[in-house]
């Protein structure tokens, strides 16, 4: 009994210590974000890695997600002769939910892991300590460019994912279900309000913050050589996935009660 209590107590304290560490890193990042000293070149490099290099896989997955969503909807909609509503369902599902979440999971798996591995390698080879001896702040030099890049590129990737997901649904609706182009377009954009797109972009901004803070925190706290960097990278991806889903649940409930 005492062993179970100690285990649970240790887990709870560890959770709050981890969340406290993330909060401190986020506060430092926001502080250095507005401090003098521009790092445009590093920010543009990170935007290229995060946005441009992630674009093909985001478009591919969102396009096929739109196709699957349309096919699964058709399975039920055809039973009640309501195929025309497939367009609305695909558009709303992608802009409000699937577009932001899928994009964030792809970026967390691809770019978040890369950020943790890069910073973790710098940590175990004492390059971060070398920066400090040169009077360079690691948060300003390493975290802020990645923070800005994620805040800019994740919403842009989300917009692209929404568009290609809707295109995938259009392909099935018009090509397979014989819905006319005019009807599918009307049923896509008539029920789609600006707030649907905005709520998806608000989610994507929060996901970008989660990915950056967790990836950088795990990287700068890596220890134990190459094996430790591997553990930190795995932990970064798993914890990012969990917090993204939790944040998505929170924002979905919040927007539901605010409607």
Order of alpha helices (4+ residues) and beta strands (2+ residues): alpha-alpha-alpha-alpha-alpha-alpha-alpha-alpha-alpha-alpha-alpha
